[in-house]
Amino acid sequence: MCCIRKTSLFMKRLVYLIALAAFMLTSCDQNEVIQKQSFEEPTPPTFVSKLPRFNAEALYVVGREYETLKDGTSKKSPKFKVKGKVVSADTLTLFEYIEMRLIELYPDKAYVGMAKDMAEEGTLAMQMYSDYRAQRKVWEISQGIFHEEEIETPGFTSIEDEIQLMAMTPEEEVKFRTLNALATNSEFATTADFEALFKVKSNTGMKQAAQLEPISTGLLVASVMGVGAGYAVARVIICYDRTIEMQQRDDFYKNKTGMLPDAFNHIYVSMMLRRYLSQPMAWLIMDVGWENIISKNEFPRDKYMDYHNNNVGRDTRYDLFRGKWLADMHKWELWGTRVRDFVNDTIHNGVKMNWLTTTDKETVKNERNSADKNKYIWYE
């Protein structure tokens, strides 16, 4: 019996050693493949949207209209007239409803067939970013870079849950509840409702959220991902508003112009968009939406600087700004302070480019691609 036990123990150890050796050999082969595939750090893709732009608040209300009509919490009738014909929300997809309402609200920009274009463009853009993330993951493993696991941000469940999740200020809560009232009231919201509620305010960096219009594709992709159409847009609006509010504080960049406030804007809003939505959504909203639909940067240096700094906020330095997941979960003002301190240290954290308005696109693009992706880009 003793011999049998020793033999059994020996066999178990032998099997273990063989398995371990096989694992090590396999790991070596995989590491070799990883090293070969990850010689250069990948650069996020660029994608040019052809979709028209729409008021951010309108997109939120329209998305929430559909959701509340479907779940029975709206005071509106699920059956309504469109150009003299009775239409039921139950027979429409989210994209069809959005198209119909946007044509009604913005007949000069929205068009028949836009829902199909939204679906195709959104799917293609997200696949491009998914491919990039897969390449970057391989590169990070080859460099020994690992990130703290992040709990997935929940989707829209209730007004109160959303207020708590976003740690809204009293002013943000008032605006949020007002938008939701427009979505659920018995009458359908009009463009006059949005113009009366949210007048455009001037600022030094970005446009106020009431004037921001980059998220029609983002709205679509949010729903495709199964996280709800409405809440995603509301979070985008709040992130933009917070960026402007933080930038205009005395101890930040009030009454200051130049590249540092601009870098802060793009890094901070991108960081928050990832925190409250996801990394792909942050890319879609800022790189695809903001850069290609809203900002219309005249010179290549401005566009590619923004691309780079967006990525610093949502990816390469995101962990630094967010801090500990549980301890700093709702501390969006602290996140802003961290971004400000990072940006102000131009020596250690910035890459100064000698770009002029006449610098050609290929030069700018190549220098941006080769720049340290852990540092932000600026120029004088």
Residue, then its C-alpha position, 0 to 999 in steps of 0.5 A: m500500500c505504501c509503494i502504491r501511495k508513493t507511486s501515485l504521488f510520484m505520478k501526480r507530481l510527474v503529470y504536474l511537472i509535464a503540464l507545467a513544462a507544457f504551459m511554460l513552453t506555450s507561454c514562451d511561444q505566446n510571448e514570442v508572438i506578442q513581442k513580434q506583434s507589438f514592436e510599436e505602440p498602436t495609435p488610436p484610429t481616426f474616423v470621419s462621421k458624415l452624420p448631421r449634428f443635433n442639439a444634445e438636449a434634444l437627443y436626450v429628450v428624444g431618446r427618453e421619449y422612446e424609452t418611456l413610451k415603450d415602458g409605459t411611464s410617459k404621459k404621452s399616448p403611444k399612438f400619435k400622428v405624424k404628417g396626418k398618419v397615426v403611428s405607434a411607438d410599439t411598431l418602431t425601433l429606437f433608430e426609426y423613432i429617433e429619425m422620425r422625431l429629428i426630421e420633425l424637429y430639424p427638417d433642414k438637417a435630418y433625413v429619411g434613411m438616417a437611422k440606417d446610416m447611423a446604424e452602419e456608421g456606428t457599427l463600423a466605428m466601434q469595430m475599428y476601435s475594438d480592433y485597436r483595443a485588441q492590438r493595444k492589449v497585446w502591446e500592453i502585455s508585452q510591456g508588462i502594463f496591467h490596469e486595475e479592474e474597473i466595475e462596469t458603469p451601470g445603465f439607466t435604471s431610474i432618475e434617482d439612481e442616475i442622480q446618485l451615480m453621477a453625484m449631481t450638483p443641485e444645478e445639474e439635478v434641476k437641469f436633468r429633471t427638467l429634461n426628463a419632464l420634457a420627455t415624459n410630459s403629455e406634449f411632445a417637446t419642440t425646438a422652442d422648448f430647448e431654446a427657451l430652457f438652455k441659452v448659449k453661454s460664452n466661454t473660452g474653451m469649449k462651447q456650452a453643452a446646450q450648443l454641443e451637438p456631437i452625439s447622434t452617433g454616440l446615442l445610437v451606439a449606446s443603445v446598440m451596446g445595450v446600455g440605454a439611449g437616453y442616459a448616455v446623452a445626459r452623461v455627455i452633457i454633464c461631462y461637458d458642463r463640468t469641464i467648463e465649470m472646472q476650467q473657469r475656476d480661479d485656481f484653474y484657468k479662469n481668464k486664461t487662453g492658450m494650449l494648457p486650458d485646451a489640453f485640460n478640457h480634452i483630457y478631463v472630459s475624455m477621462m469623465l466620459r470613459r468613467y461614466l460610459s466606456q472607453p470606446m464611447a469616449w473615443l466615439i464622442m470626442d474623436v469622431g463627434w467633437e473633432n469631426i462634427i463640432s470643432k472643425n479645426e482649420f489646421p492639422r496641428d489642432k486636430y491631431m493635438d486634440y486626438h492625442n490629448n483625448n487619448v491621454g484622458r481616456d486611456t494612457r493616463y486614465d488610471l492616474f486621474r481616476g485614482k482608486w475605483l472605490a475610494d474615488m468613485h464619485k470625486w469628479e472635482l478631485w479628478g479635475t484637480r489631478v488633470r490640472d496638476f498633470v497639465n501644469d507640469t509641462i516639463h515632465n508631462g508635456v511634449k512641446m511641438n514646433w507646429l505652425t499653422t502651415t505645418d502639413k498634415e503628414t508631418v503633424k500626423n507622424e510626429r503625433n504618432s511617434a510622441d510619448k502617449n503618456k504625455y500630452i501635446w501642446y505648442e505655443 
